[in-house]
Amino acid sequence: MSVVSYSESGFDTQDERWDDWEDDELLTPMKCLFCATTFQSAITLFRHVKQHHGFDFPHARKTLNLDFYQSMRAVNYIRTLEKTDPKFSQVSQFELTGTEAFLNDDEYLKPVLEDDTLLYALDELDLDDTRSIGGGSRAGSLARSPMVGEGCVLRERELASKVKALEQQLGIKEREVTFVTEQFDEYRQMVKRQFYDNMGDKTNDDGGKEKEGGDYYFNSYANNDIHLQMLQDKVRTEGYRDFMYDSKSLFHGKVVLDVGCGTGILSMFAARAGASKVIAVDNSDIVVKARANVAENGLDNVITVVRGKIEDIELPVDSVDIIISEWMGYFLLFEAMLDSVLVARDRFLAPGGLLAPSASYIYLTAIQDDEYMHDQVNYWDNVYGFKMSAMKKLQVAAKEADVDVIPNDAVVATRSLIAEIDHGTTTSKKLDFASSFSVTVTRDSTVHALLGYFDVAFSQSQAVPGPSSADLTADAYEKNGQVTDKALWKQSMHGFTTGPHGTPTHWKQTVFVLPESIVAKEGDEVRGDFVCRKSATNPRELDIEVAYYHVPKGMAEGEFEKVIKHQSYQLV
Amino acid sequence: MADATTANSNKDSGMTSKDYYFDSYAHFGIHEEMLKDEVRTTSYRDSIIKNKHLFKDKIVLDVGCGTGILSMFAAKAGAKHVIGVDMSNIIDKAKMIVAENGLSDKVTLLKGKMEEVVLPYDHVDIIISEWMGYFLLYESMLDTVLVARDKYLSPGGMIFPDTATMVISTIEDGDYREEKLGFWDNVYGFSMSCIKEAALKEPLVDTVESRFVNSTPMVFKTIDILTVKKEDLTFKVPFEIEVSRDDYVHAFISWFDIEFRACHKPVCFSTGPFAKYTHWKQTVFYTPESLTVCKGDKISGEITCAPNGENPRDLDITIGFELDGKEAKVKDSLSYRMC
């Protein structure tokens, strides 16, 4: 929280009101949020809270724009802490960032203290905020009641009815939220459909003139250079090849579907691995070349190349035994190709069938990279004598995650697994994910950025799609980042990593520059939450939100000043 | 590279995949690459900042202003008012940048097509623009500069830069050719000759080391920006180059040089293999077969260059040549498409 002095001027009118109220009214005293002291008015209570416990609630409420319910939850949350922590009365610093989960957790609408008058007084804290809710019977108006004794009974009744009204309103609000969420999801689906359909129509109807139609995505893949780059990515191509050639008994006699076949290389690997039939699907001009490649290598008796969208296409078979696809984008999910593979899986994969790759994993670690910061961030402070802060990828308005190859010696922390995707069971919806993370700093450093990357696994059976997260997080699994891409996988499982400890791939790594660097000691941790979802405006893009905080070595939650920082990023 | 968005209209009102494509030009990457191209940016800076006498109290138009760097140079050089025009979303950043540098009163930025924006002046004294694309003309914004010139430039006005020349030569490039083209002969055990053929038809934009150049470079096209017409940018011109050593020719290469002749002391830069690296690199046209050449052999022919009929963004380039050498006599016509 940014502690600013209590804005007297801003509360002048309310001060009067409360003074008024204090004089006339004998309320059940309100208990301090932290200690046992009681007060007759909210304003004196919060003054005390600010002075003695370092928490400026009215200010936080104002700056964070907390509504009545959130304020209520905050009070109840703090009261819960107070109940469970015997030393809580000594708290001298406390803050809210506005993003805490409890602010939206209805569990905290339940009063922690019986007859907690402070909760009703919250109503008075900010008149603008409350005018629309809770009916007309404010506690304040009771101050004018001449009969104090009756007033108390009246007050209780009024409060009871008020709580009821609030509960009703809450129900309405909740239904509204659900409705809006559903509508939004529907809208998103619609945008997505239109986006793809647009492409599909043009691609299918215009024949040779597609490029004019601006089907950027599909047609950019028809460009030779991209295929050269992907094929020359040995980690990628050999990863697929080695899996297939080392699994000939698995492929022998099988029907294989290649989703997004490009030049047809994976289909040809599958054919050489013994597949009886391979159907290669792609929706770009490249299929013409894929067909020629297949014929040139004498595999046209096994491989059928089909042009179209996997969502619409009809296959010459009812089902397939294995789906192979190289769908991975930057940070695994950028460009949303996995969605098409999942459609293919649901439409065509036989029960017990296999996906290759079978599972994928997204990790987060932390880096100190002075060179990167110099080139990418500080550069914009002096461009031929001019400042260009607007060009920094990290600023309030535009925050782009960056894709770059980061040297392994820039990594200054352990890694944290933030997503584990079983391609056999995941759904398009689940690809929007949220995860907490915690990385331990391995040497004294200045953490400039979080770094994301992914691994993929090729299993022989979708029943065991890949190493378990317990395996992956075990110390022995990856020592000091000093493993090769081959050694990454235990047992006989194939796979590869795109991490900075492996051979660089065309996926590079994804850099999330922190709004403020963290000066950390060995053993400190960076903890937080990571949320990744498809962009509503372009489903191929990703919207990412990170909340993080610095944990000094050996400190438990509550033992240190927890300053949670937030940053959202886009991968576009 | 020139910002292609300014040269292309966007008729669709809704957000389509096409918009995402054009929008991608607003991304930082290309502008970062251009700014960090020191040859480019310092040449513009020198031509403007070192010629304050030319810019003092002048009205300046910056066509395709991008991040606004050239507009700010002009403002610093004493221009009375600079108008920057760009169609891409980068102009939103340019506005922030201009404000951050306290030049908002001197620099006005307008978002839109050159043909459509309304300038606060009927005439401008100087047009500055960094419009050059790969091979000078690929996705170049020169058309837009010519529109601005014909509509706004006062008689006697200046254009920075005002002269561009295109150069051709040949290179020995056995190793790299093998890596780029030979790759398709054995792709993890498969051959992909159809992609090799396609790759042969696409000129490659890449850096060429000067030691591989094995003939005398020859200027085949000179463009005077003050007088050139749009139709002059579709051309068929002869060339003749002389081989400088006994060697093999694997490719023709082309690059361009840029001059600011209006300057008191002319400023110029080259994007060729003998000069410092620029983001334009050079353009390589591989020949299907390597040519055995001897010192003194002449290679002559004709270069044609025209926008593709179906997609004017693409450039069709043909190199018809005849080698009448001591060891080999070859006559061929090679067609390429930059897309």
Interface residues (C-beta under 8 A of the other chain):
Chain A: F195 N198 M199 K209 K211 E212 G213 G214 D215 Y216 Y217 N223 N224 D225 H227 L228 L231 Q232 T237 E238 R241 T263 I265 M268 F269 R272 V288 K289 A292 N293 E296 N297 Y379 V383 Y384 G385 F386 K387 M388 S389 A390 M391 K393 A398 E400 T537 N538 V572
Chain B: M15 T16 S17 K18 Y20 Y21 H27 F28 H31 E32 L35 K36 T41 T42 R45 T67 I69 M72 F73 K76 K93 A94 M96 I97 E100 N101 K180 F183 V187 Y188 G189 F190 S191 M192 S193 C194 I195 A198 A199 E202 E310 N311 C339
